Amino acid sequence: MKEISFEKINGSGLKIGVVVARWNSAVTYPLRDACLQALKDAGVEKEHIFVQDVPGSYEVVYGAKHLIEQKHVDAVVAIGCLIKGATMHFEYIAEAVSQGIMKLNTETSVPVIFGVLTCLTEEQAISRSTGDNNHGYAWGQSAIEMASLKKS
Ligand code: DLZ
């Protein structure tokens, strides 16, 4: 299995935003919880964590921008889950969200972690959001690493 490895990360003093889509919340909420656990394990203070719910994945870009502008966070994790259906919605939203997150990374000084699962089936989404394969934990660690880089 491919995993990201992390050197020592220290989240103390860093402000981290977490924006979470409620669409497919059975998947996104466990991802959010694992992300929050990673922040806690790395020493990010409770009062430095800003969680913002939004309706769906399409809205995570605006939610991330809001946290950057209003809470002055050092990094954001944008969490959503797109599951391919019978229409073209999946393709349009996935494209818009990935471009939107990339734009925030290049046009603001704040790193935004791509925490949007794009799955072909519900089974894939559940597999990536549960147990040892819950990607949310590594996204939290990634946010700390990138926030530290921003401040370095
Ligand atoms: C409309 C829609 C569809 C069809 N599928 C998903 C999905 O799989 N995952 C997700 O997070 N959101 C979905 N949405 C909702 C859009 O992201 C968005 O919230 C609405 O189009 C309103 O802008």
Residues whose N, C-alpha, C, O or C-beta is under 5 A from the ligand:
A	BS01	DLZ	A21 W23 P55 G56 S57 Y58 E59 G80 C81 L82 I83 H89
